Amino acid sequence: MFTCTFVVFSCLFANIVSQNLPFRFDHAIHRLSQYQKLSLEEIIQDVGHTSPTELILEYASMINSNNSTSVCEQRFDAIILAATQGELWAMKIIDAWGKPLPSGILQGNSFWLGSYDECIKAMYMPNNKTFLAQPFDTQHCTITPKASQTNPNALPSITLGICVPASCDHQNVVTIIHKYLKKTNITSDELVCSHDPPNGKDGLTNGAIATIAIISLLGFLVLIGTIVDLFTVLNTERLVNDSTTHANSVNHLIDRESQKSNRFGLINSTHPVASLGDFSAIRCLRRIFTLPQKNDHDSFAFINGIRVLALCWVIIGHSLAFGLSYTSNIVDVLAWTQNISFQLIINAVFTVDTFFVLSGFLTAVLFVRQVKKEGRLFTRTMILYYIHRYIRLTPTFLLMVLVSIHLTPYFGQGPVYPTQQGFEASNCRTTDWWTSILYVGNIVKPDGMCLAIAWYLHNDMQFHWIAPLSLIPFVLGKKILSIFIAIVFVFVGIVSILTILIYYPDMSLNPLIAFNPALGPTFFKNIYITPWCRISAYGIGLLTGYLVIHTGRNYRINKYVKAFGTILMTLFGLACLFAVYPDSILPSGLNRTILVIYQSISRTFWSMAIGWLLFLCSTNQGGVVDRILSWPIWAPMARLNYSCYLVHATIILISIYNQKLPSYYQGHLVVNNFVAHIIFSYTAAILVTIFFETPFFIIEKKLLKR
């Protein structure tokens, strides 16, 4: 069995080139696209098998004729010889190997990983309640050949798990493969072994130490703040209780009790140290989970519901998409595209446009409100406009980047867990990290962008930079010019997408291929993450904000106009979700002209539907939808949204790549994963908010006196 696995692997590897295990959305979706053109006959012809007994004898004869030099090779030979003699410890090692011809090959099962735990752990013997002893320790290694840059649509080959002596390093394993399989194109970079040290170094790296130090300092600040907060609260409660009990001598008791409190170390609320209580975890939790008691007329409570539901939609889409890189029935996922309801998952990409509309809307409303509050536009207002946004978002974002680069290698283990580099590309770790600081990773070296989901943050910050081109004329009374500039933003997005698709007539628009990490121009790099192609939604958000400011929140629209607009925008939204469903079921797909038109205007139409919803809810004409979106229960989750967005991809990847076997997609299990990922993401967001987001928010508030 052991040698049969090697032979089948060599046969498959000779003909098919695989890809590295992907850790980004575009890379994950690439694996799905490879199977879209699956030829079952091609796979069947590639798979062969030979008698295990004959092969074991053949390898045994090779051992007798070869002189093994390294300890690794000697122990490897000992395993094969012991297996020919039926020794249990050797059979246990061989049994841990990935087996040839498992079930599900035609469903896309290319992960023949064997048993990770059986390889690295001692085997329990139920008959005598002991553990099986073996002469030396073993480690599990996964062979994952790299992707072909010349043929990105090549079918993936087998990802094989092998169990070898723990004394083997990567080069020893490669030598064994070269020696026994005569395959010299395997390199050490294509191996992931259970004994690989995280970050490729024994002990903590300098980057990991620095990251832990920063987090520890923030944790210490929160701890001190919590202690100060507790002592302040205890002191206040004691004074209040005593003053209530002895109402006739309030002043005397307060003075006497204050002195007594100081002797016991309790902190008065007016003491300078009491300001550290702002960093308290208790106060932070209270801010997060306190439900709004009433709906402030100046607030937009319905936005909380939109933000939470949109982020849950994002997490659902990423939960499915990221898992595509590590599943044993990927062809079944392709079959799901025949179901029209699956379009709701495929088109979860529109949630990003929802956030862009919200961002533009709030930017317009809050900017105009701030200028009105100050009486006119000051230079200080514009300076704070940029500084506040940068300080508000950047520290938490960069801390999550540091965690993803330096600490994720320590967050798990398994046959495909990336202990060497974590969840970030090598370019991010070495040369391109600076693009995150400047928020240009979506247009400058996008292949090395850190925290791949951060492309949205880059776009949003870039829109924030140029929004004053439209905002300033509006507050200066030149509203027509302001609206015109916002409309230009909308048409820039439409025309940019149309121009790029016409200029690159071979660029695929199939959602299962469009995100391929291929060389040259791709839909993902040239359209999906570029600001000039995504600005339409932000422009519509600005226009919606201007409309609400102009009409006021007490405006009442004609009921017939309201009904017509609601029906029209609902049709726009449904068209965006389901218009290209025939492309999934027709063998030839839809005509490219139709797909080009759809890609050019669909995001604008979706944004118009969201803008209409914002307008109706802002003017209290949203009806039952407004009431649902304004439920107080959304408020705590909405306060966690930013942290949740930053951390959710890491949570999903940790969950997926700690699995010892690839997942098998079934309807109820997919739903279970959705719910679990949403819950764990928001739970992790609480910690990120307490230790990352809130401290910098408080520091910024104190520095800028906001």
C-alpha positions as CSV (number, residue, x, y, z in Angstrom):
1,M,0.0,0.0,0.0
2,F,2.8,2.3,0.9
3,T,4.6,1.9,-2.4
4,C,1.4,1.8,-4.4
5,T,0.7,5.3,-3.1
6,F,4.1,6.4,-4.4
7,V,3.6,4.9,-7.8
8,V,0.2,6.4,-8.3
9,F,1.4,9.7,-7.1
10,S,4.3,9.7,-9.6
11,C,2.0,8.7,-12.4
12,L,-0.4,11.6,-11.7
13,F,2.3,14.1,-11.0
14,A,4.0,13.5,-14.3
15,N,0.9,14.6,-16.2
16,I,-0.9,17.2,-14.1
17,V,0.4,20.3,-12.4
18,S,-1.2,21.6,-9.2
19,Q,-1.4,24.9,-7.3
20,N,-0.2,25.9,-3.9
21,L,-2.8,25.8,-1.2
22,P,-4.6,29.2,-1.6
23,F,-5.2,31.5,1.3
24,R,-7.0,34.3,-0.7
25,F,-10.4,34.6,-2.2
26,D,-9.1,34.8,-5.8
27,H,-6.8,31.8,-5.3
28,A,-9.5,29.8,-3.6
29,I,-12.0,30.4,-6.4
30,H,-9.3,29.4,-8.9
31,R,-9.5,25.8,-7.8
32,L,-13.2,25.8,-8.5
33,S,-12.8,27.2,-11.9
34,Q,-10.3,24.4,-12.8
35,Y,-13.0,21.8,-12.3
36,Q,-15.5,23.8,-14.4
37,K,-13.9,22.2,-17.5
38,L,-13.4,18.9,-15.9
39,S,-12.9,15.9,-18.2
40,L,-13.7,12.7,-16.4
41,E,-12.0,10.6,-19.1
42,E,-8.8,12.6,-18.6
43,I,-8.6,11.8,-14.9
44,I,-9.5,8.2,-15.4
45,Q,-6.8,7.8,-18.0
46,D,-4.2,9.4,-15.6
47,V,-5.0,7.1,-12.7
48,G,-3.3,3.7,-12.6
49,H,-2.6,1.1,-10.0
50,T,-0.2,-1.8,-9.4
51,S,-0.2,-4.8,-7.1
52,P,1.0,-3.5,-3.6
53,T,2.8,-6.8,-2.9
54,E,4.9,-6.7,-6.1
55,L,5.8,-3.1,-5.4
56,I,6.9,-3.7,-1.8
57,L,9.1,-6.5,-3.0
58,E,10.5,-4.2,-5.7
59,Y,11.3,-1.5,-3.2
60,A,12.8,-4.0,-0.8
61,S,15.2,-5.1,-3.5
62,M,16.0,-1.4,-4.1
63,I,16.9,-1.0,-0.5
64,N,19.2,-4.0,-0.6
65,S,21.0,-2.6,-3.6
66,N,21.3,1.0,-2.3
67,N,23.5,2.4,0.5
68,S,21.5,4.9,2.5
69,T,23.7,7.6,3.9
70,S,21.5,9.8,6.1
71,V,19.7,8.7,9.3
72,C,16.5,9.7,7.6
73,E,17.0,7.3,4.6
74,Q,18.2,4.5,6.9
75,R,15.0,4.8,9.0
76,F,12.9,5.1,5.9
77,D,14.4,1.9,4.6
78,A,13.7,0.3,7.9
79,I,10.1,1.2,7.7
80,I,9.7,-0.6,4.3
81,L,11.7,-3.7,5.4
82,A,9.6,-3.9,8.6
83,A,6.4,-3.6,6.6
84,T,7.4,-6.6,4.4
85,Q,7.7,-8.5,7.6
86,G,4.3,-7.4,8.8
87,E,5.5,-5.5,11.9
88,L,2.6,-3.5,13.4
89,W,4.5,-0.2,14.0
90,A,5.6,-0.1,10.4
91,M,2.2,-0.9,9.1
92,K,0.8,1.9,11.2
93,I,3.2,4.3,9.5
94,I,2.3,3.0,6.1
95,D,-1.4,3.1,6.9
96,A,-1.0,6.9,7.7
97,W,-0.1,7.6,4.0
98,G,-2.5,8.9,1.5
99,K,-4.0,6.0,-0.4
100,P,-4.3,5.7,-4.1
101,L,-7.8,5.6,-5.7
102,P,-9.9,6.8,-2.8
103,S,-13.6,7.4,-3.4
104,G,-14.7,10.7,-4.8
105,I,-11.9,11.4,-7.4
106,L,-14.6,12.3,-10.0
107,Q,-16.1,14.7,-7.5
108,G,-12.9,16.6,-7.2
109,N,-11.2,14.8,-4.4
110,S,-7.5,15.6,-5.0
111,F,-6.5,15.6,-1.4
112,W,-5.0,12.1,-0.6
113,L,-3.7,13.2,2.8
114,G,-3.8,9.9,4.7
115,S,-4.1,10.1,8.5
116,Y,-2.3,13.1,10.0
117,D,-2.9,12.0,13.7
118,E,-2.0,8.4,13.1
119,C,1.3,9.4,11.7
120,I,2.4,11.8,14.5
121,K,0.8,10.2,17.5
122,A,1.3,6.9,19.2
123,M,-1.4,4.4,18.3
124,Y,-3.6,3.2,21.2
125,M,-4.0,-0.6,21.6
126,P,-7.5,-1.2,23.0
127,N,-6.9,-4.9,23.8
128,N,-4.2,-4.2,26.4
129,K,-4.9,-0.5,27.0
130,T,-1.4,0.6,26.0
131,F,0.2,2.7,23.3
132,L,2.1,1.0,20.4
133,A,5.9,1.7,20.7
134,Q,7.9,2.4,17.6
135,P,11.7,2.7,17.3
136,F,11.6,6.3,16.2
137,D,9.2,9.3,15.9
138,T,7.6,10.1,12.6
139,Q,6.2,13.3,11.0
140,H,3.5,13.9,8.4
141,C,4.5,15.7,5.2
142,T,2.2,17.0,2.5
143,I,3.4,17.3,-1.1
144,T,1.7,20.1,-2.9
145,P,3.3,20.8,-6.3
146,K,3.3,24.4,-7.4
147,A,0.9,25.9,-9.9
148,S,1.8,26.2,-13.5
149,Q,2.2,29.8,-14.6
150,T,1.9,28.9,-18.2
151,N,-1.3,26.9,-17.9
152,P,-3.4,28.3,-15.0
153,N,-6.4,26.3,-16.0
154,A,-4.6,22.9,-15.7
155,L,-6.5,20.4,-13.5
156,P,-5.0,20.1,-10.0
157,S,-3.0,17.0,-9.3
158,I,-3.0,14.9,-6.2
159,T,-2.0,16.6,-2.9
160,L,-0.4,13.6,-1.2
161,G,0.2,13.1,2.5
162,I,3.2,10.9,3.5
163,C,4.5,9.7,6.8
164,V,8.3,9.8,7.2
165,P,10.8,9.6,10.0
166,A,11.0,12.8,12.1
167,S,14.7,13.0,11.5
168,C,14.0,13.8,7.8
169,D,14.3,17.5,6.8
170,H,12.8,18.8,3.6
171,Q,15.8,18.0,1.5
172,N,15.9,14.4,2.9
173,V,12.3,13.9,1.8
174,V,13.0,15.3,-1.6
175,T,16.0,13.0,-1.9
176,I,13.8,10.0,-1.1
177,I,11.3,11.0,-3.7
178,H,14.1,11.5,-6.3
179,K,15.7,8.2,-5.3
180,Y,12.6,6.0,-5.3
181,L,10.3,7.8,-7.8
182,K,12.9,9.2,-10.2
183,K,11.0,12.5,-10.1
184,T,13.6,15.3,-10.0
185,N,11.0,18.2,-10.4
186,I,9.9,18.0,-6.8
187,T,11.5,20.7,-4.6
188,S,11.6,21.3,-0.9
189,D,9.4,24.4,-1.3
190,E,6.6,22.0,-2.3
191,L,6.5,20.3,1.1
192,V,4.7,21.1,4.3
193,C,5.7,18.9,7.3
194,S,4.3,18.7,10.8
195,H,7.8,19.3,12.3
196,D,8.3,22.5,10.3
197,P,8.8,25.4,12.8
198,P,6.4,28.3,12.5
199,N,7.7,31.1,10.4
200,G,10.5,28.7,9.4
201,K,12.4,29.4,12.6
202,D,12.7,27.6,15.9
203,G,11.3,29.8,18.6
204,L,9.7,33.2,18.1
205,T,10.8,35.4,15.2
206,N,11.6,39.1,15.8
207,G,8.4,40.0,14.1
208,A,6.4,37.7,16.3
209,I,8.1,39.0,19.4
210,A,7.4,42.6,18.4
211,T,3.8,41.9,17.7
212,I,3.3,40.1,21.0
213,A,5.0,43.0,22.8
214,I,2.6,45.5,21.2
215,I,-0.4,43.4,22.1
216,S,0.9,42.9,25.6
217,L,1.3,46.7,26.1
218,L,-2.2,47.2,24.9
219,G,-3.4,44.4,27.2
220,F,-1.6,45.9,30.1
221,L,-3.1,49.3,29.4
222,V,-6.6,47.7,29.3
223,L,-5.9,45.8,32.5
224,I,-4.7,49.0,34.4
225,G,-7.7,50.8,33.0
226,T,-10.0,48.1,34.2
227,I,-8.5,48.1,37.7
228,V,-8.7,51.9,37.9
229,D,-12.3,51.7,36.7
230,L,-13.2,49.2,39.4
231,F,-11.7,51.2,42.2
232,T,-13.3,54.4,40.9
233,V,-16.7,52.7,40.8
234,L,-16.3,51.2,44.3
235,N,-15.3,54.5,45.7
236,T,-18.3,56.3,44.1
237,E,-20.7,53.7,45.3
238,R,-19.4,53.8,48.9
239,L,-19.7,57.6,49.0
240,V,-23.2,57.5,47.5
241,N,-24.4,54.8,50.0
242,D,-22.9,56.5,53.0
243,S,-24.3,59.9,52.0
244,T,-27.7,58.5,51.6
245,T,-27.6,56.8,55.0
246,H,-26.4,59.9,56.8
247,A,-28.3,62.6,54.9
248,N,-28.0,65.1,57.7
249,S,-24.2,65.3,57.5
250,V,-23.5,64.8,53.9
251,N,-20.5,67.1,53.5
252,H,-18.8,65.9,56.6
253,L,-19.2,62.3,55.7
254,I,-18.0,62.8,52.1
255,D,-14.9,64.5,53.3
256,R,-14.2,61.9,56.0
257,E,-15.0,59.0,53.6
258,S,-12.8,60.5,50.9
259,Q,-9.9,60.5,53.2
260,K,-10.7,57.0,54.3
261,S,-11.0,55.8,50.7
262,N,-7.6,57.2,49.8
263,R,-6.1,55.3,52.7
264,F,-7.5,52.1,51.3
265,G,-6.3,53.0,47.8
266,L,-9.6,53.7,46.3
267,I,-9.5,56.3,43.5
268,N,-11.7,59.3,43.4
269,S,-13.4,60.1,40.0
270,T,-11.6,63.5,39.9
271,H,-8.2,62.0,40.4
272,P,-5.9,62.3,37.3
273,V,-5.3,58.6,37.3
274,A,-9.1,58.0,36.9
275,S,-8.7,59.0,33.2
276,L,-7.0,55.6,32.7
277,G,-10.4,54.1,33.4
278,D,-11.5,55.0,29.9
279,F,-9.4,52.1,28.7
280,S,-11.4,49.7,30.9
281,A,-12.6,46.5,29.4
282,I,-15.8,46.9,31.5
283,R,-16.5,50.3,30.1
284,C,-15.8,49.0,26.6
285,L,-18.2,46.1,27.0
286,R,-20.8,48.5,28.4
287,R,-20.4,50.7,25.4
288,I,-20.8,47.8,23.0
289,F,-23.8,46.0,24.6
290,T,-25.8,49.0,25.9
291,L,-29.0,49.1,23.8
292,P,-30.2,52.5,22.7
293,Q,-33.1,53.6,24.8
294,K,-34.7,55.9,22.2
295,N,-34.4,56.8,18.6
296,D,-32.5,60.1,18.3
297,H,-34.0,62.2,15.5
298,D,-30.4,62.9,14.3
299,S,-29.4,59.3,14.2
300,F,-29.8,56.7,11.5
301,A,-30.6,53.6,13.6
302,F,-31.7,51.6,10.5
303,I,-28.1,51.7,9.2
304,N,-27.1,49.3,12.0
305,G,-29.3,46.6,10.6
306,I,-28.0,47.2,7.1
307,R,-24.4,47.0,8.2
308,V,-24.8,43.8,10.3
309,L,-26.9,42.0,7.6
310,A,-24.4,43.0,4.9
311,L,-21.4,41.8,6.9
312,C,-23.1,38.5,7.6
313,W,-23.6,38.1,3.9
314,V,-19.9,38.8,3.3
315,I,-19.0,36.2,5.9
316,I,-21.3,33.6,4.3
317,G,-19.7,34.2,0.9
318,H,-16.2,34.0,2.2
319,S,-17.0,30.9,4.3
320,L,-17.9,29.1,1.2
321,A,-15.3,30.6,-1.1
322,F,-12.3,30.1,1.2
323,G,-13.3,26.5,1.8
324,L,-13.2,25.7,-1.9
325,S,-9.4,25.3,-1.6
326,Y,-9.7,22.4,0.8
327,T,-12.7,20.3,-0.1
328,S,-13.1,16.8,-1.4
329,N,-16.3,17.3,-3.5
330,I,-15.7,20.5,-5.3
331,V,-17.6,19.3,-8.4
332,D,-20.8,19.1,-6.2
333,V,-20.3,22.8,-5.6
334,L,-20.3,23.4,-9.3
335,A,-23.6,21.5,-9.5
336,W,-25.1,23.9,-6.9
337,T,-24.8,26.7,-9.5
338,Q,-27.7,25.0,-11.3
339,N,-29.9,26.1,-8.4
340,I,-31.1,29.7,-8.8
341,S,-31.0,30.2,-5.0
342,F,-27.2,29.7,-5.2
343,Q,-27.0,33.1,-7.0
344,L,-27.5,34.6,-3.5
345,I,-24.1,33.2,-2.6
346,I,-22.3,33.9,-5.8
347,N,-23.6,37.5,-5.8
348,A,-22.6,38.2,-2.2
349,V,-20.1,40.5,-3.9
350,F,-22.8,43.2,-4.0
351,T,-22.5,43.6,-0.2
352,V,-19.3,45.6,-0.8
353,D,-21.2,48.1,-2.9
354,T,-23.7,48.3,-0.1
355,F,-20.9,49.4,2.3
356,F,-19.6,51.9,-0.3
357,V,-23.1,53.5,-0.5
358,L,-23.3,53.7,3.3
359,S,-19.8,55.2,3.4
360,G,-20.7,57.9,0.9
361,F,-24.0,58.6,2.5
362,L,-22.6,59.0,6.0
363,T,-19.6,61.0,4.8
364,A,-22.0,63.5,3.1
365,V,-24.4,63.8,6.1
366,L,-21.7,64.0,8.8
367,F,-19.5,66.4,6.9
368,V,-22.3,68.9,6.2
369,R,-23.6,68.5,9.8
370,Q,-20.1,69.3,11.2
371,V,-19.7,72.4,9.0
372,K,-23.1,73.7,10.1
373,K,-22.2,73.1,13.7
374,E,-19.0,75.2,13.3
375,G,-20.8,77.9,11.3
376,R,-18.5,77.7,8.3
377,L,-15.8,75.6,6.7
378,F,-12.5,75.9,8.6
379,T,-9.1,74.6,7.6
380,R,-9.0,72.7,10.9
381,T,-12.2,70.9,9.8
382,M,-10.5,69.6,6.7
383,I,-7.4,68.6,8.5
384,L,-9.4,66.7,11.1
385,Y,-11.4,65.2,8.2
386,Y,-8.4,63.3,7.0
387,I,-6.6,62.8,10.3
388,H,-9.6,61.4,12.2
389,R,-10.4,58.9,9.4
390,Y,-6.8,57.6,9.2
391,I,-6.3,57.3,13.0
392,R,-9.7,55.8,13.4
393,L,-9.0,52.9,11.0
394,T,-5.3,52.4,10.7
395,P,-4.0,51.2,14.1
396,T,-6.5,48.3,14.3
397,F,-6.0,47.4,10.6
398,L,-2.2,47.4,10.9
399,L,-2.3,45.3,14.1
400,M,-4.4,42.7,12.3
401,V,-1.9,42.7,9.5
402,L,0.9,42.1,12.0
403,V,-1.0,39.3,13.6
404,S,-1.7,37.7,10.2
405,I,1.9,38.0,9.1
406,H,3.7,37.0,12.3
407,L,1.3,35.1,14.5
408,T,-1.0,33.0,12.3
409,P,1.8,30.4,11.7
410,Y,1.4,29.6,15.4
411,F,-2.4,29.3,15.4
412,G,-2.7,25.7,14.3
413,Q,-1.4,22.5,12.7
414,G,-2.5,20.0,10.2
415,P,-1.6,18.5,6.8
416,V,-2.2,21.8,4.9
417,Y,-1.8,24.4,7.7
418,P,0.7,27.1,6.4
419,T,3.1,27.0,9.3
420,Q,5.9,28.4,7.2
421,Q,4.3,31.7,6.1
422,G,0.9,32.0,7.8
423,F,-2.0,33.4,5.9
424,E,-0.1,36.1,4.0
425,A,1.8,36.0,0.7
426,S,5.5,36.1,0.8
427,N,5.5,39.6,-0.9
428,C,3.4,41.0,1.9
429,R,5.8,39.6,4.5
430,T,8.9,41.0,2.9
431,T,8.5,43.9,0.5
432,D,4.9,45.1,0.0
433,W,3.7,45.6,3.5
434,W,4.1,49.4,3.2
435,T,1.2,49.5,0.8
436,S,-1.1,48.8,3.7
437,I,0.1,51.9,5.6
438,L,-0.6,54.1,2.6
439,Y,-3.8,52.4,1.6
440,V,-2.7,51.7,-1.9
441,G,-2.4,47.9,-1.9
442,N,-5.3,47.6,-4.4
443,I,-3.5,49.5,-7.1
444,V,0.2,49.2,-6.2
445,K,1.5,45.6,-6.3
446,P,-1.9,44.0,-5.6
447,D,-0.4,40.5,-5.7
448,G,1.4,41.3,-2.5
449,M,-1.5,43.0,-0.7
450,C,-1.6,42.2,3.0
451,L,-4.9,40.9,4.5
452,A,-6.5,40.2,1.2
453,I,-9.9,41.5,2.3
454,A,-8.3,44.9,3.0
455,W,-8.8,45.9,-0.7
456,Y,-12.2,47.2,0.5
457,L,-10.5,49.4,3.1
458,H,-8.0,50.7,0.5
459,N,-10.9,51.7,-1.8
460,D,-12.9,53.3,1.0
461,M,-10.0,55.4,2.2
462,Q,-9.2,56.5,-1.4
463,F,-12.8,57.6,-1.9
464,H,-12.6,59.5,1.4
465,W,-9.5,61.3,0.1
466,I,-11.3,62.6,-3.0
467,A,-14.8,63.1,-1.6
468,P,-14.1,66.8,-0.7
469,L,-14.1,67.5,-4.4
470,S,-17.9,67.1,-4.1
471,L,-18.4,67.9,-0.4
472,I,-16.7,71.4,-0.3
473,P,-18.8,72.9,-3.1
474,F,-22.0,71.6,-1.4
475,V,-21.2,73.3,1.9
476,L,-20.1,76.5,0.1
477,G,-23.6,76.7,-1.5
478,K,-22.6,75.4,-5.0
479,K,-24.8,72.4,-4.8
480,I,-25.3,72.0,-8.5
481,L,-21.5,71.7,-9.0
482,S,-21.3,69.3,-6.0
483,I,-24.1,67.0,-7.5
484,F,-22.4,67.1,-10.9
485,I,-19.1,65.9,-9.5
486,A,-20.9,63.1,-7.6
487,I,-22.6,62.1,-10.9
488,V,-19.2,62.1,-12.6
489,F,-18.0,59.6,-9.9
490,V,-20.9,57.4,-10.9
491,F,-20.1,57.5,-14.6
492,V,-16.4,57.0,-14.0
493,G,-17.2,53.6,-12.5
494,I,-19.5,52.6,-15.3
495,V,-17.2,53.8,-18.1
496,S,-14.0,52.4,-16.5
497,I,-15.5,48.9,-16.4
498,L,-16.8,49.1,-19.9
499,T,-13.6,50.4,-21.3
500,I,-11.4,47.7,-19.6
501,L,-13.7,44.9,-20.8
502,I,-13.6,46.2,-24.3
503,Y,-9.9,46.7,-24.3
504,Y,-9.3,43.1,-23.0
505,P,-11.8,41.1,-25.0
506,D,-10.4,37.8,-23.7
507,M,-10.8,38.7,-20.0
508,S,-13.1,36.1,-18.5
509,L,-16.4,37.3,-16.9
510,N,-17.3,33.9,-15.5
511,P,-17.4,34.4,-11.7
512,L,-15.6,31.0,-11.3
513,I,-12.8,32.1,-13.5
514,A,-12.7,35.9,-13.2
515,F,-10.9,35.7,-9.8
516,N,-8.1,33.4,-11.1
517,P,-4.6,34.5,-9.9
518,A,-3.2,34.3,-13.4
519,L,-0.5,36.4,-14.8
520,G,-1.5,39.4,-16.8
521,P,-4.8,41.4,-16.6
522,T,-7.6,39.7,-14.7
523,F,-11.1,40.7,-13.7
524,F,-10.0,40.7,-10.0
525,K,-6.9,42.8,-10.3
526,N,-8.0,45.2,-13.1
527,I,-11.7,45.7,-12.2
528,Y,-12.9,44.2,-9.0
529,I,-10.5,45.9,-6.6
530,T,-9.6,49.1,-8.5
531,P,-11.1,52.4,-7.2
532,W,-12.0,53.8,-10.6
533,C,-14.2,50.8,-11.2
534,R,-15.9,50.7,-7.8
535,I,-16.5,54.5,-7.2
536,S,-20.0,54.4,-8.6
537,A,-21.5,53.1,-5.4
538,Y,-19.7,55.7,-3.3
539,G,-21.0,58.5,-5.7
540,I,-24.6,57.3,-5.3
541,G,-24.1,57.3,-1.5
542,L,-23.0,61.0,-1.7
543,L,-26.0,61.8,-3.9
544,T,-28.4,60.1,-1.5
545,G,-26.9,62.1,1.4
546,Y,-27.3,65.3,-0.5
547,L,-30.9,64.4,-1.2
548,V,-31.7,63.7,2.5
549,I,-30.0,67.0,3.5
550,H,-31.9,69.0,0.9
551,T,-35.4,67.5,1.6
552,G,-35.0,67.1,5.4
553,R,-36.0,64.1,7.4
554,N,-39.7,65.2,7.7
555,Y,-40.2,65.1,3.9
556,R,-43.1,63.1,2.6
557,I,-43.0,61.7,-0.9
558,N,-46.1,61.2,-3.0
559,K,-47.5,57.7,-2.3
560,Y,-47.6,56.8,-6.0
561,V,-44.1,58.0,-6.6
562,K,-43.0,56.0,-3.5
563,A,-44.8,52.8,-4.8
564,F,-43.3,53.2,-8.3
565,G,-39.8,53.9,-7.0
566,T,-40.0,51.0,-4.6
567,I,-41.1,48.6,-7.2
568,L,-38.5,49.8,-9.7
569,M,-35.6,49.6,-7.3
570,T,-36.7,46.2,-6.1
571,L,-36.6,45.0,-9.7
572,F,-33.2,46.5,-10.1
573,G,-32.0,44.6,-7.0
574,L,-33.5,41.3,-8.2
575,A,-32.0,41.8,-11.7
576,C,-28.6,42.3,-10.2
577,L,-28.9,39.1,-8.3
578,F,-30.5,36.8,-10.8
579,A,-30.1,38.3,-14.3
580,V,-27.1,36.2,-15.3
581,Y,-28.4,32.9,-13.8
582,P,-28.8,31.6,-17.4
583,D,-25.1,31.8,-17.7
584,S,-24.8,29.1,-15.1
585,I,-27.2,26.6,-16.7
586,L,-26.8,27.2,-20.5
587,P,-23.9,25.1,-21.9
588,S,-22.7,28.0,-24.0
589,G,-23.5,30.6,-21.4
590,L,-24.7,34.1,-22.1
591,N,-23.4,36.2,-24.9
592,R,-20.4,38.2,-23.9
593,T,-22.0,41.5,-24.9
594,I,-24.8,40.8,-22.3
595,L,-22.2,40.0,-19.6
596,V,-20.2,43.1,-20.4
597,I,-23.3,45.3,-20.0
598,Y,-24.2,43.5,-16.8
599,Q,-20.8,44.0,-15.3
600,S,-20.7,47.7,-16.3
601,I,-24.1,48.7,-14.8
602,S,-25.1,46.1,-12.2
603,R,-23.2,47.6,-9.3
604,T,-24.7,51.0,-10.1
605,F,-28.2,49.6,-10.2
606,W,-27.7,47.8,-7.0
607,S,-26.3,50.9,-5.4
608,M,-29.4,52.8,-6.6
609,A,-31.6,50.3,-4.9
610,I,-29.7,50.7,-1.6
611,G,-29.7,54.5,-2.0
612,W,-33.5,54.4,-2.3
613,L,-33.8,52.3,0.8
614,L,-31.6,54.8,2.7
615,F,-33.7,57.7,1.5
616,L,-37.0,56.1,2.6
617,C,-35.7,55.1,6.0
618,S,-34.1,58.5,6.6
619,T,-37.4,60.2,6.0
620,N,-39.3,57.7,8.1
621,Q,-41.1,56.2,5.1
622,G,-39.5,52.8,5.2
623,G,-42.4,51.1,6.9
624,V,-41.8,47.6,8.3
625,V,-38.4,47.4,6.7
626,D,-37.3,50.5,8.6
627,R,-38.7,49.1,11.8
628,I,-36.8,45.8,11.4
629,L,-33.5,47.5,10.5
630,S,-33.9,49.9,13.4
631,W,-34.3,47.1,16.1
632,P,-32.0,48.0,19.0
633,I,-30.6,44.5,18.9
634,W,-28.5,45.4,15.8
635,A,-26.7,48.2,17.6
636,P,-24.2,46.0,19.6
637,M,-23.3,44.0,16.5
638,A,-22.9,47.1,14.4
639,R,-20.4,48.5,16.9
640,L,-18.3,45.4,16.3
641,N,-18.6,45.5,12.6
642,Y,-15.2,47.0,11.7
643,S,-13.3,44.7,14.0
644,C,-15.4,41.8,12.8
645,Y,-14.7,42.6,9.1
646,L,-10.9,42.7,9.9
647,V,-10.9,39.4,11.8
648,H,-13.5,37.2,10.1
649,A,-11.2,36.0,7.3
650,T,-8.6,34.9,9.8
651,I,-11.2,33.0,11.8
652,I,-12.5,31.2,8.7
653,L,-9.0,30.2,7.6
654,I,-8.0,29.0,11.1
655,S,-11.2,26.9,11.1
656,I,-10.6,25.4,7.7
657,Y,-6.9,24.7,7.7
658,N,-6.8,23.1,11.2
659,Q,-8.9,20.3,9.8
660,K,-7.0,17.1,9.4
661,L,-9.1,16.1,6.4
662,P,-10.7,18.2,3.6
663,S,-14.3,19.2,4.2
664,Y,-17.2,17.6,2.4
665,Y,-19.8,20.1,1.3
666,Q,-23.3,19.2,2.3
667,G,-26.2,21.6,2.6
668,H,-26.8,21.4,6.3
669,L,-23.0,21.3,7.1
670,V,-22.6,24.5,5.0
671,V,-25.3,26.2,7.0
672,N,-23.6,25.0,10.2
673,N,-20.3,26.5,9.0
674,F,-22.0,29.8,8.1
675,V,-23.5,30.2,11.6
676,A,-20.3,29.1,13.3
677,H,-18.1,31.5,11.4
678,I,-20.5,34.4,12.0
679,I,-20.7,33.7,15.8
680,F,-16.9,33.1,16.2
681,S,-16.1,36.2,14.0
682,Y,-18.3,38.5,16.2
683,T,-16.9,36.9,19.3
684,A,-13.3,37.5,18.2
685,A,-14.4,41.0,17.3
686,I,-15.2,41.7,20.9
687,L,-11.5,41.0,21.8
688,V,-10.2,43.0,18.9
689,T,-12.5,45.9,19.9
690,I,-11.4,45.9,23.5
691,F,-7.6,45.5,23.0
692,F,-7.0,47.0,19.5
693,E,-9.7,49.4,18.4
694,T,-10.9,51.1,21.6
695,P,-7.5,52.1,23.1
696,F,-6.5,54.0,19.9
697,F,-10.0,55.5,19.6
698,I,-9.6,56.9,23.2
699,I,-6.1,58.1,22.5
700,E,-7.3,59.9,19.4
701,K,-10.2,61.4,21.2
702,K,-7.9,62.8,23.9
703,L,-5.3,64.1,21.5
704,L,-7.8,65.8,19.2
705,K,-10.2,66.7,22.0
706,R,-13.1,65.3,20.1
